[in-house]
Amino acid sequence: MKCTRLQSLLREWYQQVRSFNLSPLKMMELVERHIKHCEICKNDEDLPLELDQLREIIRVPQIPVHLKTKLEEPQYVYEDEVAEEEEEEF
């Protein structure tokens, strides 16, 4: 990567991704936006390979299936149901 500005931005954005203030997808959008306007990046032949490596690094890790907890559907109690239950008790 030849562009020092992009290197600096990447460090900053990566820290935001790690602290969950920036999504990886949004980070890559910002990178693409920078590349469109930067002559150094446009002429960097190695940049596509480095961006592929970056995409692998910032990919959001997936939680293994056995660690996921199944969310239970909340059960709502309505006033009519409560009134019926109270009447049945007497």
C-alpha angles and dihedrals in degrees: 000000000000101000111091091192091058091047090054093046092048092054091050095045093045091055089052090050091051091051091048093243093116130035119233090237092054090048091056090048089055090049092051091048091052092048092053091059101036120087093197092055093044090057097043107109094191096051098090091056092047091049090053089053090048091052089055092050097049096041109128109250114240120231112240113251094242091058096052114100118218110239113226120224109250115244115223124208115209127204093248091055092049091050091050092050091051091050092050092054093062 
